[in-house]
Amino acid sequence: MTQNDQKQKEFMKKLKIEVATELGLLQNIKENNDHYKGDVPAKYNGAQGGPIGGEMVRRMIQSAQQRMS
């Protein structure tokens, strides 16, 4: 893994933690809840993580649009 890849990975991790904290879903991210989830339905896991990922994408798009203008 290159140094740039590592920086991008760290940025995404920080963004995920920031978004999860703001949404009150910090307990649902892997860094805080890394136990086996194979017995949990995908619908349930998606309901937990979906809002976090969705907000991350919104922020990344907004950032890219600001850089382009």
Residue pairs with C-beta under 8 A, 6 or more apart in sequence:
1 9
12 56
13 31
15 56
15 59
15 60
16 29
16 31
16 52
16 56
17 26
17 29
17 31
19 52
19 55
19 56
19 59
20 26
20 28
20 29
20 52
22 55
23 51
23 52
23 55
25 48
25 51
25 52
26 32
27 33
28 48
28 49
28 52
29 49
29 52
37 45
